[in-house]
C-alpha cells in the first residue's frame, strides 16, 4: 500500500471548509483541513519531515518513557 493511501500517514478530509498546506523553512511540511466555517479549527491531514511522511497515529511506548525517567 502506498503511503499516500495509508490512513496511518494521510487522512481523508471530512469537511468542506477547505485545506491549507504549510511549508516551514526547516524541512517540515503539513496539510490541515478547516473543520469550521470560520477557519479557526483545523484537523491534521498529513505531516512530512525532510520529504518523508511521518506516521500520524504513532504511539509512544509509555512504559519505556517511565523507565527512562526513573533512571
C-alpha positions in Angstrom: 0.0 0.0 0.0 1.3 3.4 -0.9 1.8 5.9 1.9 -0.5 8.4 0.2 -3.3 5.8 0.5 -2.4 4.6 4.0 -4.7 6.2 6.7 -1.8 5.9 9.2 0.0 8.6 7.2 -2.6 10.5 5.2 -6.1 11.2 6.4 -9.1 11.8 4.1 -10.8 15.2 4.5 -14.1 15.0 6.3 -15.3 18.6 6.0 -15.8 21.0 3.1 -14.4 24.2 4.5 -11.0 24.0 2.7 -7.5 22.8 3.3 -4.1 24.5 3.6 -0.6 23.2 3.1 2.1 24.8 5.3 5.8 24.7 4.5 8.4 25.8 7.1 11.9 26.8 6.5 13.2 23.8 8.4 12.1 21.0 6.1 8.6 20.4 7.7 5.5 20.4 5.5 2.0 19.6 6.7 -1.6 19.9 5.5 -4.6 20.8 7.6 -8.3 20.9 6.8 -10.6 23.5 8.3 -13.3 21.9 10.4 -15.3 25.1 11.0 -16.6 27.7 8.6 -14.7 30.5 10.5 -11.5 28.5 9.8 -10.4 28.7 13.5 -10.3 25.0 14.0 -8.2 22.6 11.9 -7.5 18.9 11.6 -4.1 17.5 10.6 -4.3 15.5 7.3 -0.6 14.7 6.8 2.8 15.6 8.0 6.2 15.4 6.2 9.7 15.9 7.6 12.5 16.2 5.0 10.2 14.9 2.3 9.2 11.8 4.3 5.7 11.2 5.6 5.5 10.9 9.4 3.0 8.4 10.8 0.0 10.2 12.3 -1.2 7.5 14.7 2.2 6.8 16.2 2.0 6.0 19.9 4.9 6.4 22.2 5.8 3.5 24.5 4.8 4.9 27.9 6.4 2.1 29.8 9.8 2.8 28.2 9.5 6.5 28.9 8.7 5.8 32.6 11.8 3.6 32.8 14.0 6.3 31.2 12.6 8.9 33.6 13.4 6.8 36.6 17.0 6.1 35.5 
